[in-house]
Amino acid sequence: MTTIAFCLLTYRPDHPSGIERSIAALTIGLRQLGHTVLILTSSPAASGPSADAEASEDPDLIRLTSVRLPQPAHNDDVLAALADPGPVVAEVRAILADRAVDIACWGAPVWGLGYLDPAPPGVRTALMAHNEIRPRSADTWRLALQAADVVLPASPYLVEAATRAGWDSSAWRVVPNAVLVRPDPVGYDERERLRCHGPLRTVSRAVADKGHPELLEALPDTWRRPVELVLARADFEFVRGEAEEALAACRRQQQRRPDVVRLLPALPWARVPSFFAEAAVTVICSTSPETFSHTAAEALSAGTPLITYDLGYVPTLAGPAGRAVPVEAGFPALWEELAALLGDHDAYHAASAAAPARIDPHTPLKAAQAFLTATA
């Protein structure tokens, strides 16, 4: 059996971020196959009777002592904390050697320490790729890509995006993200009730380019069913203050339509699919391309159709279980497509019936098998 270590400085259970969800699902699948998995993080242990506090007692969740970050942290904060990389490199190398790690997987170029490549000799290294490579981060990506033995994008979209941007992605190996919990889809009668009266629900990290304030601003005056948003703050920001700005904008829109709009607290990962199972539909309204979208996958796993823009990986992931509108048509077009799908009995039930099968490749076990094949 193999010992595998994942490293992501912001990792904590139930953190509202896709890379953390991906690592958690891979951990489940790899352990099901009998392998040993460690997770290295710098996130502090939670206090009190929480899931994170319990997880902190797990000897396979290792909290690094050589690097500390503010919450929320900006990319500049991480680079500043790693300005002298010696302590964290030494600590990580010592942990990997002491635990006889066979494969070290860096969760990201900076936040996952990939650009430092702190693996001792003889350890095979992998770099997860969950975001498109932007010009401002090209230098750290280049270092991380050169150091890794294998690069693991989360979707074919990321391979295509890297190729378009001029990077050599020919040797990259896709390891699909997985849904942690898969509920049983509701029966026809309940799904029909949801089509006629159920809420629109979405779950997301609170950030401007997810498009939620603009979606609420475009809410038609004739819309009467609940619109329920679970928006969570992450331990990181790409633009300082972006989470509070997005939340404040959504609160303003809620005040405009308090009869239907509800802002709900963050959910544990395991409860998200069942939350979607009780929704009529979800909408992925990001104005930047989603490279995977756990929200979309979790909704589809519950048999809930989705509406999205025609960009990124979400239209491919959803296939016949979703509908995509041109991004240039704007947010009113999303509401028009929502109303059209909910008003079409046959099309709605066909989309709902097609949804669960879209997630068949996205189980922890299949993701783990793809990971082991890619890193062999």
DRENDO-1510 file (C-alpha; in Angstrom, 1 decimal, always signed):
<recs>
REC; n; res; u; v; w
REC; 1; MET; +0.0; +0.0; +0.0 .
REC; 2; THR; +1.0; +3.6; -0.6 .
REC; 3; THR; +1.3; +6.6; +1.7 .
REC; 4; ILE; +0.1; +9.8; +0.1 .
REC; 5; ALA; +0.4; +13.4; +1.5 .
REC; 6; PHE; -1.7; +16.3; +0.3 .
REC; 7; CYS; -0.6; +19.8; +1.1 .
REC; 8; LEU; -2.8; +22.9; +1.1 .
REC; 9; LEU; -2.2; +25.7; +3.6 .
REC; 10; THR; -5.9; +26.6; +3.8 .
REC; 11; TYR; -7.3; +23.1; +4.2 .
REC; 12; ARG; -9.9; +22.6; +6.9 .
REC; 13; PRO; -13.0; +20.4; +7.0 .
REC; 14; ASP; -16.0; +22.2; +5.4 .
REC; 15; HIS; -14.0; +25.0; +4.1 .
REC; 16; PRO; -16.0; +26.6; +1.2 .
REC; 17; SER; -13.5; +25.9; -1.5 .
REC; 18; GLY; -13.2; +23.4; -4.3 .
REC; 19; ILE; -9.7; +22.3; -3.8 .
REC; 20; GLU; -10.4; +21.3; -0.2 .
REC; 21; ARG; -13.5; +19.4; -1.3 .
REC; 22; SER; -11.4; +17.6; -4.0 .
REC; 23; ILE; -8.7; +16.6; -1.4 .
REC; 24; ALA; -11.3; +15.4; +1.0 .
REC; 25; ALA; -13.0; +13.2; -1.6 .
REC; 26; LEU; -9.7; +11.8; -2.8 .
REC; 27; THR; -8.8; +11.0; +0.8 .
REC; 28; ILE; -12.0; +9.0; +1.2 .
REC; 29; GLY; -11.4; +7.1; -2.0 .
REC; 30; LEU; -7.8; +6.4; -1.4 .
REC; 31; ARG; -8.5; +5.1; +2.2 .
REC; 32; GLN; -11.3; +2.9; +0.8 .
REC; 33; LEU; -8.6; +1.3; -1.4 .
REC; 34; GLY; -6.4; +0.7; +1.7 .
REC; 35; HIS; -3.9; +3.5; +1.3 .
REC; 36; THR; -2.6; +5.9; +4.0 .
REC; 37; VAL; -3.4; +9.6; +3.5 .
REC; 38; LEU; -2.0; +12.6; +5.3 .
REC; 39; ILE; -3.1; +16.2; +4.9 .
REC; 40; LEU; -0.8; +19.1; +5.7 .
REC; 41; THR; -2.3; +22.4; +6.5 .
REC; 42; SER; -1.5; +25.7; +8.3 .
REC; 43; SER; -5.2; +26.4; +9.2 .
REC; 44; PRO; -5.6; +26.6; +13.0 .
REC; 45; ALA; -7.7; +24.0; +14.8 .
REC; 46; ALA; -11.2; +25.2; +15.6 .
REC; 47; SER; -12.2; +25.5; +19.2 .
REC; 48; GLY; -15.4; +24.0; +20.6 .
REC; 49; PRO; -17.5; +21.0; +19.6 .
REC; 50; SER; -17.2; +21.3; +15.8 .
REC; 51; ALA; -16.3; +19.0; +13.0 .
REC; 52; ASP; -13.0; +20.8; +12.6 .
REC; 53; ALA; -12.1; +20.4; +16.2 .
REC; 54; GLU; -12.7; +16.6; +16.0 .
REC; 55; ALA; -10.7; +16.4; +12.8 .
REC; 56; SER; -7.8; +18.2; +14.5 .
REC; 57; GLU; -7.4; +15.1; +16.7 .
REC; 58; ASP; -6.9; +12.9; +13.6 .
REC; 59; PRO; -3.1; +12.1; +13.5 .
REC; 60; ASP; -3.3; +12.2; +9.7 .
REC; 61; LEU; -4.4; +15.9; +9.6 .
REC; 62; ILE; -1.1; +17.6; +10.3 .
REC; 63; ARG; -1.0; +21.3; +11.2 .
REC; 64; LEU; +2.3; +23.0; +10.1 .
REC; 65; THR; +3.9; +25.2; +12.7 .
REC; 66; SER; +6.4; +27.0; +10.4 .
REC; 67; VAL; +3.8; +29.2; +8.6 .
REC; 68; ARG; +0.9; +31.2; +9.9 .
REC; 69; LEU; -1.6; +33.2; +7.8 .
REC; 70; PRO; -4.2; +35.8; +8.6 .
REC; 71; GLN; -7.8; +35.0; +8.0 .
REC; 72; PRO; -8.8; +35.8; +5.4 .
REC; 73; ALA; -5.4; +35.6; +3.7 .
REC; 74; HIS; -4.4; +37.2; +0.4 .
REC; 75; ASN; -1.9; +35.8; -2.1 .
REC; 76; ASP; +0.6; +38.5; -1.0 .
REC; 77; ASP; +0.2; +37.3; +2.6 .
REC; 78; VAL; +1.2; +33.8; +1.6 .
REC; 79; LEU; +4.2; +35.0; -0.4 .
REC; 80; ALA; +5.2; +37.2; +2.6 .
REC; 81; ALA; +4.9; +34.3; +5.0 .
REC; 82; LEU; +7.1; +32.2; +2.7 .
REC; 83; ALA; +9.6; +34.9; +1.9 .
REC; 84; ASP; +12.1; +32.7; +3.9 .
REC; 85; PRO; +11.0; +29.3; +2.7 .
REC; 86; GLY; +13.6; +27.5; +4.8 .
REC; 87; PRO; +11.5; +26.7; +7.8 .
REC; 88; VAL; +8.4; +25.4; +6.0 .
REC; 89; VAL; +10.5; +23.4; +3.5 .
REC; 90; ALA; +12.4; +21.8; +6.4 .
REC; 91; GLU; +9.3; +21.0; +8.3 .
REC; 92; VAL; +7.4; +19.5; +5.3 .
REC; 93; ARG; +10.5; +17.4; +4.3 .
REC; 94; ALA; +10.9; +16.1; +7.8 .
REC; 95; ILE; +7.2; +15.1; +8.0 .
REC; 96; LEU; +7.3; +13.4; +4.6 .
REC; 97; ALA; +10.4; +11.5; +5.5 .
REC; 98; ASP; +9.2; +10.6; +9.0 .
REC; 99; ARG; +5.9; +9.2; +7.7 .
REC; 100; ALA; +7.6; +7.4; +4.7 .
REC; 101; VAL; +5.4; +9.2; +2.2 .
REC; 102; ASP; +5.5; +7.8; -1.3 .
REC; 103; ILE; +3.6; +10.5; -3.2 .
REC; 104; ALA; +3.4; +14.2; -2.2 .
REC; 105; CYS; +0.6; +16.2; -3.9 .
REC; 106; TRP; +0.7; +19.9; -3.8 .
REC; 107; GLY; -2.8; +21.4; -3.8 .
REC; 108; ALA; -1.8; +24.6; -5.6 .
REC; 109; PRO; +1.4; +26.3; -6.8 .
REC; 110; VAL; +1.6; +28.8; -3.9 .
REC; 111; TRP; -1.1; +27.9; -1.4 .
REC; 112; GLY; -0.1; +24.2; -1.8 .
REC; 113; LEU; +3.7; +24.9; -1.7 .
REC; 114; GLY; +4.1; +23.5; -5.2 .
REC; 115; TYR; +6.5; +26.2; -6.3 .
REC; 116; LEU; +8.8; +25.4; -3.4 .
REC; 117; ASP; +8.7; +21.6; -4.1 .
REC; 118; PRO; +9.5; +20.7; -0.5 .
REC; 119; ALA; +9.7; +16.9; -1.1 .
REC; 120; PRO; +12.7; +14.8; +0.0 .
REC; 121; PRO; +14.5; +12.7; -2.7 .
REC; 122; GLY; +12.7; +9.6; -3.7 .
REC; 123; VAL; +9.2; +11.0; -3.2 .
REC; 124; ARG; +7.1; +11.3; -6.3 .
REC; 125; THR; +5.4; +14.6; -6.6 .
REC; 126; ALA; +2.1; +15.8; -8.1 .
REC; 127; LEU; +0.6; +19.2; -8.6 .
REC; 128; MET; -3.2; +19.7; -8.6 .
REC; 129; ALA; -4.5; +22.3; -11.1 .
REC; 130; HIS; -7.9; +23.7; -10.3 .
REC; 131; ASN; -7.6; +27.2; -11.7 .
REC; 132; GLU; -6.6; +28.7; -15.0 .
REC; 133; ILE; -3.1; +30.1; -15.2 .
REC; 134; ARG; -3.2; +33.9; -15.1 .
REC; 135; PRO; -0.4; +36.1; -16.2 .
REC; 136; ARG; +0.1; +37.5; -12.7 .
REC; 137; SER; +0.8; +34.0; -11.3 .
REC; 138; ALA; +2.7; +32.7; -14.3 .
REC; 139; ASP; +6.1; +32.7; -12.5 .
REC; 140; THR; +5.0; +30.5; -9.6 .
REC; 141; TRP; +3.0; +28.3; -11.9 .
REC; 142; ARG; +6.1; +27.8; -14.0 .
REC; 143; LEU; +8.2; +26.8; -11.0 .
REC; 144; ALA; +5.6; +24.4; -9.8 .
REC; 145; LEU; +5.0; +22.8; -13.2 .
REC; 146; GLN; +8.7; +22.3; -13.7 .
REC; 147; ALA; +9.2; +20.7; -10.3 .
REC; 148; ALA; +6.2; +18.3; -10.4 .
REC; 149; ASP; +6.5; +14.8; -11.7 .
REC; 150; VAL; +2.9; +14.9; -12.9 .
REC; 151; VAL; +0.2; +17.6; -13.2 .
REC; 152; LEU; -3.4; +16.7; -12.2 .
REC; 153; PRO; -6.1; +19.1; -13.6 .
REC; 154; ALA; -9.6; +18.7; -12.3 .
REC; 155; SER; -11.3; +18.8; -15.7 .
REC; 156; PRO; -10.6; +18.6; -19.4 .
REC; 157; TYR; -11.5; +22.3; -19.5 .
REC; 158; LEU; -8.3; +23.1; -17.6 .
REC; 159; VAL; -6.2; +21.2; -20.1 .
REC; 160; GLU; -7.8; +23.1; -23.0 .
REC; 161; ALA; -7.4; +26.5; -21.2 .
REC; 162; ALA; -3.7; +25.9; -20.5 .
REC; 163; THR; -3.1; +24.9; -24.2 .
REC; 164; ARG; -4.9; +28.0; -25.4 .
REC; 165; ALA; -2.7; +30.1; -23.1 .
REC; 166; GLY; +0.5; +28.6; -24.6 .
REC; 167; TRP; +1.4; +26.1; -21.9 .
REC; 168; ASP; +2.4; +22.5; -22.7 .
REC; 169; SER; -0.3; +20.4; -21.1 .
REC; 170; SER; +0.2; +17.3; -23.3 .
REC; 171; ALA; +1.4; +15.2; -20.3 .
REC; 172; TRP; -1.3; +16.4; -17.9 .
REC; 173; ARG; -3.6; +13.8; -16.5 .
REC; 174; VAL; -7.2; +14.6; -15.5 .
REC; 175; VAL; -8.2; +13.5; -12.0 .
REC; 176; PRO; -11.9; +14.3; -11.7 .
REC; 177; ASN; -13.4; +16.0; -8.7 .
REC; 178; ALA; -15.8; +13.9; -6.7 .
REC; 179; VAL; -19.0; +14.4; -4.7 .
REC; 180; LEU; -18.5; +13.4; -1.1 .
REC; 181; VAL; -22.1; +12.4; -0.4 .
REC; 182; ARG; -24.6; +11.2; -3.0 .
REC; 183; PRO; -28.3; +11.3; -2.0 .
REC; 184; ASP; -31.1; +9.2; -3.4 .
REC; 185; PRO; -33.0; +11.4; -5.9 .
REC; 186; VAL; -36.6; +12.1; -4.8 .
REC; 187; GLY; -39.4; +10.3; -6.6 .
REC; 188; TYR; -41.6; +11.6; -9.3 .
REC; 189; ASP; -44.3; +13.1; -7.1 .
REC; 190; GLU; -41.9; +15.0; -5.0 .
REC; 191; ARG; -40.0; +16.2; -8.0 .
REC; 192; GLU; -43.2; +17.4; -9.6 .
REC; 193; ARG; -44.1; +19.3; -6.5 .
REC; 194; LEU; -40.7; +20.9; -6.5 .
REC; 195; ARG; -41.1; +21.8; -10.2 .
REC; 196; CYS; -44.3; +23.6; -9.4 .
REC; 197; HIS; -43.5; +25.2; -6.0 .
REC; 198; GLY; -40.0; +24.4; -4.9 .
REC; 199; PRO; -37.2; +27.0; -4.3 .
REC; 200; LEU; -34.3; +28.0; -6.3 .
REC; 201; ARG; -31.2; +27.2; -4.3 .
REC; 202; THR; -27.5; +27.8; -4.7 .
REC; 203; VAL; -24.4; +27.3; -2.6 .
REC; 204; SER; -21.2; +29.2; -3.1 .
REC; 205; ARG; -18.2; +30.9; -1.7 .
REC; 206; ALA; -19.0; +34.6; -1.2 .
REC; 207; VAL; -17.2; +36.4; -4.0 .
REC; 208; ALA; -18.1; +38.9; -6.7 .
REC; 209; ASP; -17.5; +36.9; -9.8 .
REC; 210; LYS; -20.0; +34.3; -8.8 .
REC; 211; GLY; -22.7; +36.8; -9.9 .
REC; 212; HIS; -25.2; +36.5; -7.1 .
REC; 213; PRO; -25.9; +40.2; -6.5 .
REC; 214; GLU; -26.5; +40.7; -10.2 .
REC; 215; LEU; -28.7; +37.6; -10.4 .
REC; 216; LEU; -30.8; +39.0; -7.5 .
REC; 217; GLU; -30.9; +42.4; -9.1 .
REC; 218; ALA; -32.4; +40.9; -12.2 .
REC; 219; LEU; -35.0; +39.0; -10.2 .
REC; 220; PRO; -38.3; +39.5; -12.1 .
REC; 221; ASP; -41.1; +41.2; -10.2 .
REC; 222; THR; -43.4; +38.3; -11.1 .
REC; 223; TRP; -41.1; +35.7; -9.3 .
REC; 224; ARG; -42.9; +34.4; -6.2 .
REC; 225; ARG; -41.1; +31.2; -5.1 .
REC; 226; PRO; -38.2; +31.3; -2.6 .
REC; 227; VAL; -34.7; +32.1; -3.7 .
REC; 228; GLU; -32.3; +30.6; -1.1 .
REC; 229; LEU; -28.6; +31.4; -1.2 .
REC; 230; VAL; -26.0; +29.7; +1.0 .
REC; 231; LEU; -22.9; +32.1; +0.8 .
REC; 232; ALA; -19.9; +31.2; +2.9 .
REC; 233; ARG; -16.7; +33.2; +3.8 .
REC; 234; ALA; -13.4; +31.5; +2.8 .
REC; 235; ASP; -10.1; +31.7; +4.6 .
REC; 236; PHE; -8.6; +33.3; +1.5 .
REC; 237; GLU; -9.4; +36.2; -0.8 .
REC; 238; PHE; -8.0; +37.1; -4.2 .
REC; 239; VAL; -9.1; +40.7; -3.8 .
REC; 240; ARG; -9.1; +42.1; -0.3 .
REC; 241; GLY; -12.6; +42.6; +1.1 .
REC; 242; GLU; -14.3; +40.7; -1.7 .
REC; 243; ALA; -16.3; +38.4; +0.5 .
REC; 244; GLU; -17.8; +41.2; +2.6 .
REC; 245; GLU; -18.5; +43.2; -0.6 .
REC; 246; ALA; -20.3; +40.3; -2.2 .
REC; 247; LEU; -22.4; +39.6; +1.0 .
REC; 248; ALA; -23.3; +43.3; +1.4 .
REC; 249; ALA; -24.4; +43.5; -2.2 .
REC; 250; CYS; -26.6; +40.4; -1.7 .
REC; 251; ARG; -28.1; +41.8; +1.6 .
REC; 252; ARG; -29.1; +45.0; -0.3 .
REC; 253; GLN; -30.9; +42.9; -2.9 .
REC; 254; GLN; -32.5; +40.8; -0.1 .
REC; 255; GLN; -33.9; +44.0; +1.4 .
REC; 256; ARG; -35.4; +44.9; -2.0 .
REC; 257; ARG; -37.2; +41.5; -2.2 .
REC; 258; PRO; -37.5; +40.2; +1.4 .
REC; 259; ASP; -40.7; +38.3; +0.3 .
REC; 260; VAL; -38.6; +35.7; -1.6 .
REC; 261; VAL; -34.8; +36.1; -1.1 .
REC; 262; ARG; -33.2; +34.3; +1.8 .
REC; 263; LEU; -29.5; +34.4; +2.7 .
REC; 264; LEU; -28.7; +31.2; +4.7 .
REC; 265; PRO; -25.6; +30.3; +6.8 .
REC; 266; ALA; -22.9; +28.0; +5.5 .
REC; 267; LEU; -23.5; +24.3; +5.4 .
REC; 268; PRO; -21.2; +21.4; +6.2 .
REC; 269; TRP; -20.1; +19.6; +3.0 .
REC; 270; ALA; -22.1; +16.5; +3.8 .
REC; 271; ARG; -25.4; +18.4; +3.9 .
REC; 272; VAL; -25.1; +20.2; +0.6 .
REC; 273; PRO; -26.4; +17.5; -1.7 .
REC; 274; SER; -29.5; +16.9; +0.5 .
REC; 275; PHE; -30.0; +20.7; +0.5 .
REC; 276; PHE; -30.1; +20.6; -3.3 .
REC; 277; ALA; -32.4; +17.5; -3.3 .
REC; 278; GLU; -35.1; +19.8; -1.9 .
REC; 279; ALA; -34.7; +22.4; -4.6 .
REC; 280; ALA; -36.6; +22.8; -7.9 .
REC; 281; VAL; -33.5; +24.1; -9.7 .
REC; 282; THR; -30.1; +25.7; -9.2 .
REC; 283; VAL; -28.3; +28.4; -11.1 .
REC; 284; ILE; -24.6; +28.7; -11.7 .
REC; 285; CYS; -24.3; +32.4; -12.6 .
REC; 286; SER; -20.5; +32.9; -12.5 .
REC; 287; THR; -19.3; +35.5; -14.9 .
REC; 288; SER; -15.8; +33.9; -15.0 .
REC; 289; PRO; -15.5; +30.4; -16.3 .
REC; 290; GLU; -15.9; +27.7; -13.7 .
REC; 291; THR; -13.2; +25.1; -14.2 .
REC; 292; PHE; -15.4; +22.4; -12.5 .
REC; 293; SER; -18.1; +23.6; -10.0 .
REC; 294; HIS; -18.8; +21.4; -7.0 .
REC; 295; THR; -22.1; +23.2; -6.6 .
REC; 296; ALA; -23.2; +22.0; -10.0 .
REC; 297; ALA; -22.0; +18.5; -9.3 .
REC; 298; GLU; -23.8; +18.3; -6.0 .
REC; 299; ALA; -27.1; +19.6; -7.4 .
REC; 300; LEU; -26.9; +17.1; -10.3 .
REC; 301; SER; -26.2; +14.2; -7.9 .
REC; 302; ALA; -29.5; +15.0; -6.2 .
REC; 303; GLY; -31.5; +15.1; -9.5 .
REC; 304; THR; -31.8; +18.9; -9.5 .
REC; 305; PRO; -31.4; +20.5; -13.0 .
REC; 306; LEU; -29.4; +23.7; -13.4 .
REC; 307; ILE; -29.2; +26.8; -15.5 .
REC; 308; THR; -25.9; +28.4; -16.3 .
REC; 309; TYR; -24.0; +30.5; -18.8 .
REC; 310; ASP; -22.3; +29.0; -21.8 .
REC; 311; LEU; -18.8; +29.3; -20.5 .
REC; 312; GLY; -16.4; +27.1; -18.5 .
REC; 313; TYR; -16.9; +23.5; -17.7 .
REC; 314; VAL; -20.4; +23.6; -16.2 .
REC; 315; PRO; -22.4; +23.2; -19.5 .
REC; 316; THR; -20.3; +20.1; -20.3 .
REC; 317; LEU; -20.7; +18.7; -16.8 .
REC; 318; ALA; -24.5; +19.2; -16.8 .
REC; 319; GLY; -25.1; +18.0; -20.4 .
REC; 320; PRO; -28.8; +17.3; -20.9 .
REC; 321; ALA; -29.5; +18.0; -17.2 .
REC; 322; GLY; -28.9; +21.7; -17.6 .
REC; 323; ARG; -29.5; +24.6; -19.9 .
REC; 324; ALA; -26.9; +27.2; -20.9 .
REC; 325; VAL; -27.6; +30.7; -22.1 .
REC; 326; PRO; -25.1; +33.1; -23.8 .
REC; 327; VAL; -23.2; +35.1; -21.2 .
REC; 328; GLU; -23.6; +38.2; -23.3 .
REC; 329; ALA; -27.4; +37.8; -22.9 .
REC; 330; GLY; -27.0; +38.8; -19.2 .
REC; 331; PHE; -28.7; +37.9; -16.0 .
REC; 332; PRO; -32.3; +38.4; -17.2 .
REC; 333; ALA; -31.7; +35.6; -19.7 .
REC; 334; LEU; -31.0; +33.2; -16.8 .
REC; 335; TRP; -34.4; +34.0; -15.2 .
REC; 336; GLU; -36.1; +33.5; -18.6 .
REC; 337; GLU; -34.5; +30.1; -19.0 .
REC; 338; LEU; -35.3; +29.2; -15.4 .
REC; 339; ALA; -39.0; +30.0; -16.0 .
REC; 340; ALA; -39.1; +28.2; -19.3 .
REC; 341; LEU; -37.6; +25.0; -17.8 .
REC; 342; LEU; -39.9; +25.0; -14.8 .
REC; 343; GLY; -42.9; +25.6; -17.0 .
REC; 344; ASP; -42.1; +22.7; -19.3 .
REC; 345; HIS; -43.2; +19.5; -17.5 .
REC; 346; ASP; -41.6; +17.0; -19.9 .
REC; 347; ALA; -38.3; +18.9; -20.4 .
REC; 348; TYR; -37.9; +19.5; -16.6 .
REC; 349; HIS; -38.4; +15.8; -15.7 .
REC; 350; ALA; -36.1; +14.7; -18.5 .
REC; 351; ALA; -33.4; +17.0; -17.2 .
REC; 352; SER; -33.9; +15.8; -13.6 .
REC; 353; ALA; -33.8; +12.1; -14.7 .
REC; 354; ALA; -30.6; +12.7; -16.6 .
REC; 355; ALA; -28.8; +14.6; -13.8 .
REC; 356; PRO; -27.6; +11.8; -11.4 .
REC; 357; ALA; -25.8; +9.8; -14.2 .
REC; 358; ARG; -23.8; +12.9; -15.0 .
REC; 359; ILE; -22.0; +12.4; -11.7 .
REC; 360; ASP; -21.3; +8.7; -12.1 .
REC; 361; PRO; -17.6; +9.4; -13.0 .
REC; 362; HIS; -17.3; +11.7; -9.9 .
REC; 363; THR; -17.2; +9.3; -7.0 .
REC; 364; PRO; -14.4; +9.3; -4.4 .
REC; 365; LEU; -13.4; +5.8; -5.5 .
REC; 366; LYS; -13.2; +6.6; -9.2 .
REC; 367; ALA; -11.3; +9.8; -8.4 .
REC; 368; ALA; -8.9; +7.9; -6.3 .
REC; 369; GLN; -8.3; +5.3; -9.0 .
REC; 370; ALA; -7.6; +8.0; -11.5 .
REC; 371; PHE; -5.2; +9.6; -9.1 .
REC; 372; LEU; -3.3; +6.4; -8.6 .
REC; 373; THR; -3.1; +5.7; -12.3 .
REC; 374; ALA; -1.9; +9.2; -13.0 .
REC; 375; THR; +0.8; +9.2; -10.3 .
REC; 376; ALA; +2.1; +5.6; -10.9 .
</recs>
